[in-house]
Amino acid sequence: MPERCILHVDMDAFYASIEQRENPELRGKPLVVGGTGNRGVVAAASYEARRFGIRSAMPMSEANRRCKSLEKVRPRMALYQKVSRQVFEVFREFTPTVEGLSLDEAFLDVTASLKLFESGEAIGRLIKARILDVTELTASVGVAGNKLVAKIASDLDKPDGLVVVSRETLRATLDPLPAAVLPGIGRQTLTRLERAHVRTLQDIRTADDGTLRSLFGRFADKMRERAAGIDDRPVLPERDEKSLSAEETFDTDLTDPGAMFARLLGLTERTATRLRRARLEAGTVQIKVRRADFTTYTRQAALGGPGNDTAQIYAVARRLLAEWCADHPGAPVRLLGVGATRLVRASQGDLFDAPDEPGPRSVDAAVDSIRERFPGTTIGRARSLRRN
């Protein structure tokens, strides 16, 4: 078997870069995408913002504290999804074996494509050029013999980088890297590694068995393999999603059930839209409620049958929230979320069995069509739209 050639392509500051592309006045400025109130969180940060130590998932209040001139914009998921589809179309120009990890990154197995192109490096350069031509955005690419090393490589020269790790350069590339680059090593594990003076991938690779077992337990052998760059996982073109959801943290706690139901409807619309776009149906609906004291509750119930209609999902979500409100009268709510689980592929209905009268499905279809044609458009049921 020939050595595999795997690419990991990671778009650079994807959401923030799209916003800077759409609004040239934001270019070169520290920018974050996320909830604009102090209770929101950073979904994405431009490289200018990252120089201030601002990262995704950081509370917006902390981001504001670190950079007084920070520019903030709300997410426009429909727009980001449209650009993501353009990027993935570029990937499939070079190989059908594409494993999407998120909207802005994917693994590509280009082993079979080497017959048409000079090398994995050449394919990486062509993909970067095509993405720039189609989207005006840059991407960083890692090229290696497996997924683990390709992903590590793509992060070594950001933004707009291309790093190739061959069998000959594998050890020289990996050994000096900090242990934190390996998947599965979190903050607590790093503390233990530091105490044991195990700081680099070389330290993990060359540590004695007793030391590794004390640090990683039954995963000791696996971590040694990872530190040595060993990974035989295939690139999987189809990744079945386990759940889809949408949630929102409010600038001001909600106490009025009517306001909660309005926000719940908007979140339901977002979740149902994502289901339809992914051609999925949900068997179970889940709501998430976080009180002002950060106590978090989840409740779920089955749909009558798999579905992705907004009205169908909202009916269940509303009942769940009504039950929660009855159990917690007057409780201030900081966050609400709507999730869909037990996902299955949407069945193909009869194309000639369209309803004679306009109904919920035709409304969903119309809204989906408008959002697809005009990304970023604020459109939805009147009850869900915030008043200016």
C-alpha positions as MATLAB code, in Angstrom:
seq = 'MPERCILHVDMDAFYASIEQRENPELRGKPLVVGGTGNRGVVAAASYEARRFGIRSAMPMSEANRRCKSLEKVRPRMALYQKVSRQVFEVFREFTPTVEGLSLDEAFLDVTASLKLFESGEAIGRLIKARILDVTELTASVGVAGNKLVAKIASDLDKPDGLVVVSRETLRATLDPLPAAVLPGIGRQTLTRLERAHVRTLQDIRTADDGTLRSLFGRFADKMRERAAGIDDRPVLPERDEKSLSAEETFDTDLTDPGAMFARLLGLTERTATRLRRARLEAGTVQIKVRRADFTTYTRQAALGGPGNDTAQIYAVARRLLAEWCADHPGAPVRLLGVGATRLVRASQGDLFDAPDEPGPRSVDAAVDSIRERFPGTTIGRARSLRRN';
ca = [
       0.000    0.000    0.000;
       1.386    3.446   -0.878;
       1.808    5.947    1.947;
      -1.355    7.940    2.436;
      -1.423   11.645    1.696;
      -3.766   13.541    4.002;
      -4.513   17.260    4.024;
      -6.020   19.217    6.884;
      -7.415   22.512    5.620;
      -8.348   25.127    8.207;
      -9.804   28.482    7.205;
      -8.136   31.437    8.917;
     -10.361   33.191   11.506;
     -13.300   32.153    9.316;
     -16.249   34.134   10.721;
     -14.168   37.229   11.440;
     -12.459   37.112    8.025;
     -15.830   36.938    6.276;
     -17.031   39.992    8.204;
     -13.867   41.879    7.265;
     -14.375   40.878    3.644;
     -17.968   42.107    3.715;
     -17.059   45.387    5.414;
     -13.641   46.729    4.334;
     -13.744   49.293    7.168;
     -13.180   46.396    9.589;
     -10.027   45.169    7.887;
      -6.919   45.493   10.004;
      -8.943   46.160   13.155;
      -9.355   43.937   16.216;
     -12.720   42.274   15.611;
     -14.805   39.610   17.300;
     -17.962   37.842   16.189;
     -20.391   36.919   18.932;
     -22.946   38.234   21.379;
     -22.350   41.968   21.560;
     -23.549   42.397   25.150;
     -21.271   41.864   28.134;
     -22.927   38.500   28.797;
     -22.179   37.195   25.338;
     -19.195   35.077   24.361;
     -16.687   35.358   21.535;
     -17.508   32.987   18.671;
     -14.505   34.044   16.566;
     -11.683   36.562   16.795;
      -9.650   38.180   14.038;
      -5.880   37.860   14.174;
      -5.711   41.525   15.146;
      -7.872   40.723   18.193;
      -5.835   37.635   19.038;
      -2.801   39.843   19.624;
      -4.637   41.052   22.737;
      -5.065   37.474   23.960;
      -8.699   37.308   22.824;
      -9.885   33.817   21.904;
     -13.110   32.048   21.012;
     -15.351   31.083   23.946;
     -13.991   34.001   25.986;
     -16.667   36.094   27.762;
     -17.310   39.298   25.854;
     -16.746   41.303   29.039;
     -13.176   39.959   29.225;
     -12.595   40.685   25.525;
     -13.769   44.275   26.028;
     -11.448   44.620   29.007;
      -8.453   43.443   27.008;
      -9.087   45.699   24.012;
     -10.905   49.007   24.407;
     -11.079   49.563   20.632;
     -12.577   46.142   19.923;
     -15.054   45.941   17.034;
     -17.994   43.600   17.656;
     -20.494   42.115   15.189;
     -23.287   39.602   15.641;
     -22.935   36.210   13.922;
     -24.528   35.715   10.500;
     -24.662   31.937   10.313;
     -26.519   31.787    7.009;
     -23.722   33.774    5.366;
     -20.981   31.643    6.963;
     -22.743   28.460    5.853;
     -22.982   29.747    2.282;
     -19.239   30.486    2.173;
     -18.537   27.107    3.791;
     -20.381   25.356    0.978;
     -18.209   27.201   -1.547;
     -15.069   26.061    0.289;
     -16.198   22.433    0.418;
     -17.008   22.537   -3.304;
     -13.356   23.467   -3.858;
     -12.267   20.477   -1.750;
     -14.335   18.112   -3.886;
     -12.672   19.398   -7.042;
      -9.580   17.496   -5.861;
     -10.992   14.454   -4.036;
     -14.355   12.964   -3.074;
     -12.893   11.795    0.255;
     -13.633   14.841    2.398;
     -14.362   14.649    6.129;
     -15.834   17.894    7.361;
     -15.051   18.755   10.978;
     -16.913   22.054   11.059;
     -17.892   24.846    8.684;
     -14.277   25.942    8.335;
     -12.080   22.839    8.460;
     -11.836   19.393    6.924;
      -9.594   16.406    6.294;
      -8.965   15.418    2.672;
      -7.495   12.094    1.576;
      -5.759   12.961   -1.705;
      -3.775    9.716   -2.052;
      -5.607    8.717   -5.240;
      -5.262   12.251   -6.632;
      -1.458   12.081   -6.614;
      -1.622   10.443  -10.028;
      -3.031   13.685  -11.434;
      -0.946   16.150   -9.446;
       2.718   16.382   -8.628;
       2.453   15.983   -4.835;
       0.375   16.660   -1.747;
       2.128   20.004   -1.425;
       1.094   20.921   -4.971;
      -2.516   19.994   -4.203;
      -2.392   22.080   -1.040;
      -1.166   25.130   -2.964;
      -3.846   24.676   -5.634;
      -6.582   24.395   -2.990;
      -5.376   27.547   -1.230;
      -5.330   29.445   -4.518;
      -8.810   28.229   -5.504;
     -10.278   29.169   -2.125;
      -8.740   32.634   -2.367;
     -10.095   33.050   -5.894;
     -13.618   31.882   -5.005;
     -14.045   33.433   -1.546;
     -11.278   36.061   -1.161;
     -10.289   34.240    2.045;
      -7.111   32.486    3.114;
      -6.652   28.996    4.503;
      -3.832   27.146    6.241;
      -2.996   23.622    5.097;
      -1.138   20.764    6.728;
       0.106   17.895    4.551;
       1.166   14.589    6.108;
       0.746   10.831    6.009;
      -2.094   10.784    8.551;
      -4.843   12.911   10.095;
      -3.123   13.629   13.400;
       0.061   15.035   11.920;
      -1.777   16.912    9.149;
      -3.927   18.696   11.747;
      -0.912   19.609   13.856;
       0.918   20.845   10.750;
      -1.903   23.142    9.626;
      -1.552   25.104   12.865;
       2.212   25.620   12.657;
       2.227   28.497   10.162;
      -0.993   30.477   10.519;
      -2.445   32.425    8.838;
      -2.183   31.531    5.143;
       0.359   28.799    5.791;
       1.313   25.507    4.160;
       3.355   22.975    6.146;
       4.406   19.592    4.777;
       5.537   16.881    7.190;
       7.126   13.941    5.400;
       8.255   10.638    6.849;
      11.819   11.994    6.861;
      10.939   15.212    8.719;
       8.338   13.740   11.072;
      10.475   13.430   14.194;
      12.249   16.753   13.738;
       8.887   18.488   13.354;
       7.004   16.841   16.209;
       9.625   16.335   18.921;
      10.070   20.014   19.930;
       6.330   20.759   20.023;
       4.592   21.289   23.381;
       2.510   18.415   24.724;
      -0.627   20.576   24.499;
      -0.801   20.093   20.703;
      -2.011   16.507   21.195;
      -5.780   15.979   21.273;
      -7.075   14.948   24.673;
      -4.538   16.853   26.772;
      -6.363   19.453   28.835;
      -5.376   21.911   31.533;
      -5.337   19.406   34.403;
      -3.259   16.909   32.439;
      -0.821   19.657   31.463;
      -0.353   20.484   35.150;
       0.498   16.847   35.888;
       2.878   16.741   32.908;
       4.634   19.885   34.094;
       5.154   18.417   37.556;
       6.688   15.321   35.948;
       8.912   17.521   33.722;
       7.206   16.129   30.615;
       6.784   19.160   28.386;
       7.272   18.171   24.737;
       6.193   15.420   22.384;
       9.715   14.038   22.580;
       9.373   13.829   26.360;
       6.173   11.773   25.960;
       7.630    9.614   23.203;
      10.768    8.723   25.189;
       9.306    8.525   28.722;
       9.505    5.197   30.543;
       6.368    3.071   30.824;
       5.908    3.746   34.526;
       5.918    7.502   34.058;
       3.438    7.363   31.192;
       1.070    5.090   33.105;
       1.124    7.422   36.087;
       0.225   10.310   33.780;
      -2.221    8.730   31.319;
      -3.333    5.474   32.920;
      -4.706    2.988   30.385;
      -4.163    5.514   27.568;
      -0.373    5.521   28.052;
       0.431    3.475   24.936;
      -1.979    5.516   22.802;
      -0.395    8.814   23.922;
       3.088    7.490   23.133;
       1.896    6.587   19.631;
       0.374   10.032   19.163;
       3.555   11.734   20.315;
       5.399    9.663   17.693;
       2.940   10.744   15.001;
       1.281    7.334   14.601;
      -2.362    7.453   13.503;
      -4.184    4.989   11.248;
      -7.665    6.560   11.315;
      -9.248    6.789    7.852;
     -10.749    9.945    6.418;
     -14.514    9.416    6.671;
     -16.528   11.282    4.017;
     -19.781   10.970    5.981;
     -19.959   12.188    9.572;
     -23.405   11.590   11.050;
     -24.362   14.402   13.388;
     -25.641   13.326   16.784;
     -27.499   16.558   17.559;
     -28.148   20.109   16.400;
     -28.969   23.045   18.627;
     -29.126   26.804   19.040;
     -28.865   28.805   22.246;
     -28.660   32.424   23.356;
     -27.384   34.219   26.457;
     -29.449   37.338   27.187;
     -28.030   40.735   28.091;
     -30.817   41.086   30.665;
     -32.372   38.174   32.544;
     -35.830   37.196   31.309;
     -38.623   36.858   33.859;
     -41.698   37.235   31.631;
     -42.804   33.859   30.166;
     -44.097   35.642   27.051;
     -40.627   37.021   26.326;
     -39.142   33.573   26.938;
     -41.548   31.939   24.475;
     -40.706   34.575   21.833;
     -36.983   33.908   22.189;
     -37.665   30.165   22.251;
     -39.446   30.442   18.909;
     -36.485   32.229   17.353;
     -34.122   29.536   18.615;
     -36.475   26.850   17.301;
     -36.422   28.477   13.867;
     -32.626   28.398   13.843;
     -32.487   24.745   14.875;
     -35.184   23.656   12.423;
     -33.504   25.550    9.585;
     -30.215   23.756   10.286;
     -32.030   20.412   10.274;
     -33.632   21.071    6.892;
     -30.388   22.363    5.422;
     -28.619   19.179    6.546;
     -31.568   17.068    5.309;
     -32.094   15.670    8.787;
     -35.123   15.030   10.967;
     -35.250   14.920   14.755;
     -36.885   12.299   16.913;
     -36.472   14.204   20.174;
     -36.619   17.891   21.153;
     -34.599   19.234   24.066;
     -34.628   22.618   25.782;
     -31.890   24.112   27.930;
     -32.594   26.726   30.593;
     -29.933   28.497   32.659;
     -31.033   30.631   35.580;
     -29.332   33.831   36.695;
     -27.472   31.846   39.378;
     -26.025   29.626   36.567;
     -28.079   26.590   37.591;
     -28.759   24.772   34.316;
     -31.721   22.543   33.475;
     -32.493   20.370   30.457;
     -35.783   18.779   29.516;
     -36.638   16.658   26.508;
     -39.574   14.937   24.858;
     -40.111   12.839   21.753;
     -41.806   14.187   18.650;
     -44.789   12.251   17.344;
     -42.510   11.090   14.531;
     -39.206   12.306   13.022;
     -39.575   15.823   11.687;
     -37.932   19.170   10.979;
     -40.928   21.519   10.751;
     -40.526   24.643   12.860;
     -44.104   24.497   14.152;
     -43.815   20.820   15.044;
     -40.600   21.311   17.021;
     -41.780   24.539   18.652;
     -44.959   22.918   19.957;
     -42.873   20.426   21.934;
     -40.258   22.993   23.020;
     -42.953   25.414   24.181;
     -44.649   22.714   26.261;
     -41.349   21.803   27.894;
     -40.602   25.436   28.728;
     -44.126   26.001   30.054;
     -43.667   23.039   32.381;
     -40.328   24.417   33.549;
     -41.811   27.879   34.181;
     -44.591   26.278   36.234;
     -41.965   24.552   38.374;
     -39.859   27.736   38.720;
     -42.327   30.669   38.836;
     -40.651   34.054   38.459;
     -37.142   32.579   38.126;
     -34.853   34.886   36.090;
     -33.502   33.158   32.996;
     -30.023   33.931   31.691;
     -29.873   31.502   28.743;
     -32.248   29.475   26.602;
     -31.481   26.746   24.088;
     -33.350   24.416   21.753;
     -31.794   21.151   20.597;
     -32.721   18.297   18.277;
     -31.469   14.771   18.916;
     -32.013   11.217   17.626;
     -31.366   12.516   14.122;
     -32.210   10.535   11.009;
     -31.933   11.267    7.321;
     -34.997   13.119    6.030;
     -37.184   10.928    3.859;
     -37.926   12.060    0.317;
     -41.574   13.001    0.132;
     -43.852   12.764   -2.896;
     -43.000   15.735   -5.093;
     -46.546   15.749   -6.461;
     -48.215   15.592   -3.066;
     -47.962   19.302   -2.271;
     -50.578   20.798    0.036;
     -53.353   22.740   -1.634;
     -53.402   25.370    1.123;
     -50.418   27.329    2.449;
     -49.277   25.870    5.773;
     -46.289   25.534    8.116;
     -44.221   23.587    5.596;
     -44.720   26.156    2.856;
     -43.782   28.913    5.311;
     -40.585   27.059    6.244;
     -39.769   26.513    2.569;
     -40.274   30.193    1.771;
     -38.139   31.337    4.716;
     -35.380   28.844    3.839;
     -35.391   30.044    0.239;
     -35.065   33.704    1.243;
     -32.261   32.963    3.697;
     -30.434   30.957    1.038;
     -30.738   33.732   -1.534;
     -30.017   36.608    0.873;
     -27.584   35.392    3.565;
     -27.752   37.342    6.796;
     -31.359   38.402    6.263;
     -33.311   38.713    9.512;
     -36.512   36.913    8.706;
     -38.773   34.715   10.753;
     -42.131   34.501   12.431;
     -43.186   37.877   13.797;
     -43.451   36.567   17.350;
     -39.767   35.620   17.352;
     -38.336   38.908   16.052;
     -36.933   41.339   18.597;
     -38.362   44.820   18.702;
     -35.967   47.603   17.805;
];
